[in-house]
């Protein structure tokens, strides 16, 4: 499962352990999204986007809406593809450093 590969790589890079498949709510308790990887204390979520997210128009629309809902509530959303994970690891790692440090994480 690619979400597991992503999580293990993030841990190997020294990032804190994320919670997995978490329902995220706004400050009033309204459901925003179920997210693959969540760092609640830093306001960051990671979403692995498999190819079906791109090829299924309904899924693609929901992915955009979900990211917008989270961003509107001040969550940093890091969307990840297999290509980024496997062929652009330095750039991907830098994206997570930026997102987590904006939320208060200190390496």
C-alpha positions as CSV (number, residue, x, y, z in Angstrom):
1,X,0.0,0.0,0.0
2,X,1.5,3.3,-1.1
3,X,0.3,5.2,2.0
4,X,2.4,2.8,4.1
5,X,5.4,3.3,1.9
6,X,5.0,7.1,2.2
7,X,4.6,6.8,6.0
8,X,7.7,4.7,6.4
9,X,9.7,7.0,4.2
10,X,8.6,10.0,6.3
11,X,9.7,8.2,9.5
12,X,13.0,7.3,7.9
13,X,13.6,11.0,7.2
14,X,13.1,11.7,10.8
15,X,9.6,13.2,10.8
16,X,7.3,12.6,13.7
17,X,4.9,9.7,13.5
18,X,1.6,10.7,11.9
19,X,-1.8,9.3,12.8
20,X,-3.2,7.2,10.0
21,X,-6.7,7.4,8.3
22,X,-8.0,10.0,10.7
23,X,-11.2,11.9,10.5
24,X,-10.4,15.6,10.7
25,X,-13.0,18.1,12.1
26,X,-13.1,21.9,12.2
27,X,-13.1,23.9,15.5
28,X,-16.9,23.5,15.7
29,X,-16.7,19.7,15.4
30,X,-17.9,19.5,11.7
31,X,-16.4,16.8,9.6
32,X,-13.9,18.0,7.0
33,X,-12.2,14.9,5.6
34,X,-10.7,11.5,6.3
35,X,-7.0,11.9,5.7
36,X,-4.3,9.4,5.0
37,X,-1.7,10.8,7.4
38,X,-2.3,13.5,10.0
39,X,-0.1,15.6,12.3
40,X,-2.8,17.3,14.3
41,X,-0.4,19.2,16.6
42,X,1.2,20.8,13.5
43,X,-2.0,21.2,11.4
44,X,-0.6,19.1,8.5
45,X,-2.2,16.3,6.5
46,X,-0.6,14.2,3.8
47,X,-2.8,12.7,1.1
48,X,-1.4,10.0,-1.2
49,X,-3.0,10.5,-4.7
50,X,-3.0,7.2,-6.6
51,X,-3.6,7.2,-10.4
52,X,-7.3,6.5,-9.9
53,X,-7.6,10.0,-8.2
54,X,-6.5,11.5,-11.5
55,X,-8.5,9.3,-13.9
56,X,-11.9,9.2,-12.0
57,X,-13.6,12.6,-12.5
58,X,-15.8,12.2,-9.4
59,X,-12.8,11.3,-7.2
60,X,-10.7,14.1,-8.7
61,X,-13.5,16.6,-7.9
62,X,-13.8,15.3,-4.3
63,X,-10.0,15.5,-3.8
64,X,-10.0,19.1,-4.8
65,X,-13.0,19.9,-2.6
66,X,-11.4,18.0,0.4
67,X,-8.1,19.9,0.0
68,X,-10.1,23.2,-0.2
69,X,-12.1,22.4,3.0
70,X,-8.9,21.6,4.9
71,X,-7.1,24.7,3.6
72,X,-10.0,26.9,4.5
73,X,-9.6,25.6,8.1
74,X,-5.9,26.4,8.1
75,X,-4.6,22.8,7.5
76,X,-1.5,22.4,5.4
77,X,-2.2,19.7,2.8
78,X,0.7,17.9,1.2
79,X,-0.5,15.8,-1.8
80,X,1.9,13.1,-2.9
81,X,2.1,10.9,-6.0
82,X,4.1,7.8,-6.6
83,X,6.5,9.7,-8.9
84,X,7.3,12.3,-6.3
85,X,7.9,9.6,-3.7
86,X,10.1,7.4,-5.8
87,X,11.9,9.8,-8.2
88,X,11.8,13.2,-6.4
89,X,12.5,12.3,-2.7
90,X,14.6,15.4,-1.9
91,X,11.9,17.8,-3.2
92,X,9.2,15.8,-1.4
93,X,11.1,15.8,1.9
94,X,11.5,19.6,1.6
95,X,7.8,20.1,1.1
96,X,7.2,18.2,4.4
97,X,9.8,20.2,6.2
98,X,8.1,23.4,5.1
99,X,4.6,22.3,6.0
100,X,5.6,20.9,9.4
101,X,7.8,23.7,10.4
102,X,5.1,26.2,9.5
103,X,3.0,24.3,12.0
104,X,5.6,24.6,14.8
105,X,7.6,21.4,14.4
106,X,11.3,21.7,15.0
107,X,13.7,19.2,13.4
